[in-house]
């Protein structure tokens, strides 16, 4: 093993799942050194996740019960060639101290190099490939008034994962403040320039797809100019820690009649907006894309889809023409190339969210820290996926 060319070993190991690579570290010292090399981890993420075979995977969160806030975190898997359209699901059990009824999660942000942020109580970073689970420290926001909106991304200059939280003040329309978390320092700091943008500014709560492009997080919002509401995109640069606004053309007639959801496009090189009706059962949706991310005048209507019967609200996006919707029965449905697939999971009270699952070797552990260490999780078969009584009671 020690005498094999390093390039050959790297090429072979880059095609194995992360859990197998964890075992491969015990084969010999040279393999251990290679697998724990940060450059190998970066290359592995690109190579392994570009090898798209017949197996598909999603990371899903949902609250499956009417009572309580208990959240299921699961990895869905299926084979696109399976004529029976069987779906399997494994539930990720968080550490004991985070599995009580008052611990819950409402949004998925990611993947960012295979790392995910789960918004909720508490906010956590997670690498499901390595079964790592890390709770963020409490931020400095103490006021119960207003709403929080989070962004998550990576700063390649400092090799740091960051979380930015915007808190709006419902007592003063358009007023907000922001705070930034660094994984390297495991701490929060207030962003002093958060009020540098012209006010008022508000964020729409209906845009729920993780939109990260060019090392920037994005939110769909609006400004009030001379009594008229205009849509706008707010961006936060994870490298330079600054906000900016991106102007948007008039792409919908009314926010009361049409949802608008941001999504990343062109392998996260730019952003787009998916517009679809609030009401009705047969829905068409339009896809607008910013052709040049740095040119506000490059917005174009790329294509339209529909009508589609099963869709109700967009909860995830897998790139190109692959959309994740929830239907009127709160089921998760994949729409791709004019075909739909029932993914056989349900979430109550608008709780279901989904994101593309990717394998990653990026560790959430930093240095020799002990006070805020990562916790290990385990994957177990989903007890509710094929539970007939549960599905009947849900419907």
Secondary structure as GFF3:
##gff-version 3
##sequence-region A 1 395
A	DSSP	alpha_helix	6	13	.	.	.	ID=ss1
A	DSSP	alpha_helix	18	24	.	.	.	ID=ss2
A	DSSP	alpha_helix	29	35	.	.	.	ID=ss3
A	DSSP	alpha_helix	38	50	.	.	.	ID=ss4
A	DSSP	beta_strand	55	62	.	.	.	ID=ss5
A	DSSP	beta_strand	72	79	.	.	.	ID=ss6
A	DSSP	beta_strand	87	93	.	.	.	ID=ss7
A	DSSP	three_ten_helix	96	98	.	.	.	ID=ss8
A	DSSP	beta_strand	104	112	.	.	.	ID=ss9
A	DSSP	beta_strand	115	121	.	.	.	ID=ss10
A	DSSP	beta_strand	124	127	.	.	.	ID=ss11
A	DSSP	beta_strand	132	135	.	.	.	ID=ss12
A	DSSP	beta_strand	148	155	.	.	.	ID=ss13
A	DSSP	beta_strand	160	168	.	.	.	ID=ss14
A	DSSP	beta_strand	176	182	.	.	.	ID=ss15
A	DSSP	beta_strand	187	190	.	.	.	ID=ss16
A	DSSP	three_ten_helix	192	195	.	.	.	ID=ss17
A	DSSP	beta_strand	201	203	.	.	.	ID=ss18
A	DSSP	beta_strand	212	213	.	.	.	ID=ss19
A	DSSP	beta_strand	216	225	.	.	.	ID=ss20
A	DSSP	beta_strand	228	237	.	.	.	ID=ss21
A	DSSP	beta_strand	242	247	.	.	.	ID=ss22
A	DSSP	beta_strand	258	265	.	.	.	ID=ss23
A	DSSP	beta_strand	270	277	.	.	.	ID=ss24
A	DSSP	beta_strand	283	290	.	.	.	ID=ss25
A	DSSP	three_ten_helix	296	298	.	.	.	ID=ss26
A	DSSP	beta_strand	299	308	.	.	.	ID=ss27
A	DSSP	beta_strand	313	317	.	.	.	ID=ss28
A	DSSP	beta_strand	322	326	.	.	.	ID=ss29
A	DSSP	beta_strand	331	336	.	.	.	ID=ss30
A	DSSP	beta_strand	339	346	.	.	.	ID=ss31
A	DSSP	beta_strand	353	356	.	.	.	ID=ss32
A	DSSP	beta_strand	375	376	.	.	.	ID=ss33
A	DSSP	beta_strand	378	381	.	.	.	ID=ss34
A	DSSP	alpha_helix	388	394	.	.	.	ID=ss35
###
